[in-house]
């Protein structure tokens, strides 16, 4: 039981009703505080400080707290006793979970994140989904949940007609072997440019797409090779980031389910035909009343919504998931509102959440782009992070062996990119700054890594002779403060999943200050 939970239990017992306690943002006001007296006073139309005084008389916390104090309009502040903190801190040394409680009701969670598009490079826009999704996966598993990670890659769509046309007419096998993604992008761009200026080429591209959709063996083979080459590139990025998936089922996997799904929704009255298209209307939902979900176009084509509904059904049926979390950018909020509202009508009652996030900005505070106006490639970002880190390592340790320099540069560079993401509230836009990211000052990965290295050096100097004492004595104020902060780890980790905020772990303040 965490200290926060212990306090809430004692407070609730004294009041005869649930009460909440939070870590204080300012140590001048103690270690924890509650506004329970203010809430009760409002309900009773009484003086909050008088109610707080009455509560203090009933709260039994003398075994681990100093006498509670009343502050401000009626807050009750709690200060922990040093001997209690020392006892709890010593117990952490024997706890493999460092005081983090396991989930009382473990869930089976499908986590959908990253989702790059085949035949296109991963770019800076994939950083947030990929790193945030992986972090939520690690935290949820650490708390005892079963997590299935699914990378829903974009491997089907109209662009493949142009990719196949380019493959057949302009392919450079040497370039394909050297850099498959860049060659696939070149093929698409060349075919697309020709199609824009030549109606015959546009017709040919459409015919290639129709052949693919009809199962033409040659086009299917080209498509499969395109998917395999793309995944090879994606996997290289994931391995560098130490991110792994249980599944990477693309949009194509659900193709055969789309037509039957639409017919079922029509048959049961969830969907209806409107101007030749098939839509789901939400007339009883004010927020979506004028925003129907289109699941089949008037020309018979299916849409992202159709695929996402089929994917949702599959995940529920295959994994019997209790929750499905989609780590996708904030601009897709309406799309997921529509998907979840449709799913509710289909009888899907699991916990469905859109874990939205903001944008990464360049130094000019605009969306991060190259000078030519294209998205900055993820591979370029990760390579530059390591190159910049290598320059720092070489400056500080010129005599270090090259292999060791490269490995340290990888650790610092990749860690800097990850931490720059995770130290931000997910809905905030943030400026991608190399100088700040790689600084050894402030709330950065290099600062934390340097602190970790210094701590490890202390243990090395002991020649492995360090023995854990039977008891701890917190004789210095700094030791007392540090121990209390360490004990809050068990309270903070579960809180990160409450609103999907791993930045709570990277904040230099307590979670209650957010």
RALINJO-V143358 format. One record per helix or strand. SS is the DSSP state (A for helix, B for strand). FROM is the first residue (numbers start at 1). TO is the last residue. If there is no record, write none. Layout:
BEGIN
ss=SS from=FROM to=TO
ss=SS from=FROM to=TO
END
This chain:
BEGIN
ss=A from=3 to=15
ss=B from=22 to=23
ss=A from=27 to=29
ss=B from=32 to=34
ss=A from=36 to=44
ss=A from=48 to=58
ss=B from=65 to=65
ss=B from=69 to=71
ss=B from=75 to=78
ss=B from=80 to=80
ss=A from=82 to=92
ss=B from=108 to=112
ss=B from=117 to=117
ss=B from=123 to=123
ss=A from=126 to=142
ss=B from=146 to=150
ss=B from=154 to=154
ss=A from=159 to=170
ss=A from=173 to=178
ss=A from=180 to=197
ss=A from=199 to=213
ss=A from=217 to=241
ss=B from=247 to=247
ss=A from=251 to=267
ss=B from=272 to=274
ss=B from=277 to=280
ss=B from=293 to=296
ss=B from=302 to=302
ss=A from=304 to=319
ss=B from=323 to=327
ss=A from=330 to=345
ss=B from=351 to=355
ss=B from=360 to=361
ss=B from=367 to=367
ss=B from=369 to=369
ss=B from=375 to=375
ss=B from=377 to=377
ss=A from=378 to=396
ss=A from=402 to=422
ss=B from=430 to=431
ss=A from=434 to=437
ss=A from=445 to=461
ss=A from=477 to=487
ss=A from=489 to=495
ss=A from=503 to=506
ss=A from=511 to=513
END
